[in-house]
Amino acid sequence: MRIFHGQVEIAGQMGILCGELKRRGYDAKAYNSFHSYLGYEEHLVNTSEEEIAAQHEQLIEEFDVFHFHYASSLLKDYADLPLIREKGKKIIMHHWGNDVRFHDQARVHNPYVYTGDSPPNEVIHERLSKISQYVHEAIVQDREVAAYVKPYYKKVHILPIAIDLSKFKGLARPKRHDRMLILHAPTNPDFKGTKVIEEAIYALQQQYDFEYRRIEKTKHEEAIKRYAEADLIIDQILCGSYGLLCVEAMALGKPVITFIRDDLVPTFPPELPVMNANPDNLKDKLAELLDNEALREEIGHRGRAYAEAYHAKEVVVDQLERIYRELDVEQ
C-alpha cells in the first residue's frame, strides 16, 4: 500500500505516522508545505504548495491512499479530489482544530476559548462542504474537534495524537534538589492563555520559591530537552482539550496542567492524569501542586503509563491501519 500524507505538518504528526507506517512495510511519504521554527524534518519531504500542485497528476497515479491534513489537498481549490476519487483511490481528511473550529460553536461549551487562529465561519463551512463532496470520512484527535466536522462526513474517526516514546528515553532527569522549575511553552500565547498563566505564576512567586521559564521560538528537538528539566509543565488553559505538549509532558513523566472541558472529561479514558485547570481556578490548582510533592510525583508517574497506553505511535498506527483498510472507494 502506497500512502500519501500532506500537506501541512501539525505537531510532527505526519512524520511520526509515516515513520511507523514505513517501519511496518508501507510505502508512506509525507509532503509538507508548512514550515516553522519547530523544524520538523524526520520522515518528511519538505516542499511547497506550488511544487505539490505541479506534481499532482504524478502523485495521484503513484499513491493508493491519500491522507490529507488540516483541510489541505494537492490543489488549493480541491480540484484534485474528484480526480483521486475517479481513480478509485482512498481518501481521508485529518482535521486538527483551528482549521475547523467554528467560532460561535466553540463558545457554547467554553467561555474561555480563543478562536483567533481559525478562519471565518463561512470559510470553514465552504471548505468542509467542498471537501466532503469527495471525502466521506475524517480523522480528528478528540471529541472537541469531532463536533465541528461531524455534520459534514459520513464517519468521523477519533485517532489520538501519536508520539515516539523512544525519543523520550533517558531524558527525564532526576528530582531537582534546588528550586522547583515550572515550564510553559506556547506556540501561540493567545491560544494557550499565556497571559493568565503568567499572572498566576507571578502572583504565586510572592508566596513560593520556584523558577519559571517560558520556552518559545525553539526547535522541537531542543524544546524536548528543556521540558526534561522541568518539575511541572503548564500546557493550555483555554482550549478545553489537551494537545501535544501535554502528551510530551506525560511521556517525560512530568505532572502537567491543562484545561479539559467538563463535558469532554467523560470522553477520555478515566485515568487521564492531568491537573485540570481553567482561568478561574488556575492559581488555586497550581498552589495545590506546589504544596504537594507526592501529588506531583503521582501525576507524573501515571502520565508516562497513559502515554504508553494511548499515545505511543505503535498503538495509534494500529488504529490507523484499521481505518485505512475499511475506507470506502465508492465513486
Buried (B, 14 or more C-beta within 10 A) or exposed (E): BEBBBBBBBBBBBBBBBBBBBBEEEBBBBBBBBBEEEBBBBBBBBBBBBEEBBEBBEEBBEEBBBBBBBBBBBBBEEBEBBEBBBEEEBBBBBBBBBBBBBBBEBBEEBBEBBBBEEBBEBEEBBEBBEBBBEBBBBBBBBBBBBBBBBEEBBEBBBEBBBBBBBEBBEEBBEEEEEEEBBBBBBBBEBEBBBBEBBBBBBEEBEEEBEBBBEBBEEBBBEEBBEBBBBBBBBBBBBBBBBBBBBBBBBBBBBBBBBBBBBEBBEEBBEEEBBBBBBBBEBBBEBBBBBBEEEEEBBEBBEBBBEBBBEBBBBEBBBEBBBEBBEEBEEEE
